[in-house]
């Protein structure tokens, strides 16, 4: 944690959470709170960074997080 003990106000994501759940299920994945949180964390990081790199063990879900986020954003942008 960057600021231990600080409570953050939940962000407003519009249609992102509902679309995220739908895309996750269509990809044959389970929209668990942990997976959904990782996808939203990646989106928040993209918003504030010029570049990023995902790291982790090979079967940890990095590609799924990226792919689900990309499809979710595409659908939200298309309306």
N, C-alpha and C positions, 0 to 999 in steps of 0.2 A: 504494500500500500504506500502511496505517495504521502498521504497525510493521515496517519493512524488516528482513529477516534473521531474523525470528521464525518458527519452524516451528509451525504449528497442528496440534493433534491432530485427525484426521478425526472428524467427528460421527457419531452413530448415528441413522440416519433410518428404521429399521424397513423397512416395505414401500414407502416412498416411491420409492427408485430403480427398483425393478422396475416399479412401477405407472407411474412417469414414462416409462420406456422404452416400455411398452405403449401409453400414451396418445399419445405422440409419433408412433409408427408408425401408429396408427389415424388420426391427423390428416393422414397423408401426408407427414410430415416425417422427417428423418434424425436419430436420437438421437445426434448427435456429442457428444464430451466437452465441447466449448465450449458447445453449446446446453443440455445437461444442467446444466452448471455455472452458467449464467445463471439457469436456473429455480430451482435450489437457492439461489443468492444472493438471488433475489427472496424466496423463502420465509424465509430467515434474516433478511432485512431487515424483513419483515412482523412477525416475532416480536418484534423489539426496538424498533420505531418506532410512533408513533401514526398516522403518515401518511407517504406517500411519493409520488414522482412519477417516472415513467420518461421519460427524454429520449433523443433520438437522431434520426438521419435517418429520413425516412419508411419506406424499405424495410428497416429494420434488424432487424425481428423482435420489436419490443416487444409487440405485440398477441398474437403467437403464444406468447411466454413467459408472459404473463398468462393466456391461455386454457388452455394446457397445464397450468399450475400449478393453476388453478381446478378443472379436471376431475380432475386427479390427487388433489387434496385431497378432493374429493367422493367419489371411489372408495375412498380409504383410510379415510375416516370411515364410509362405509357398510359397510366390512368386506368 
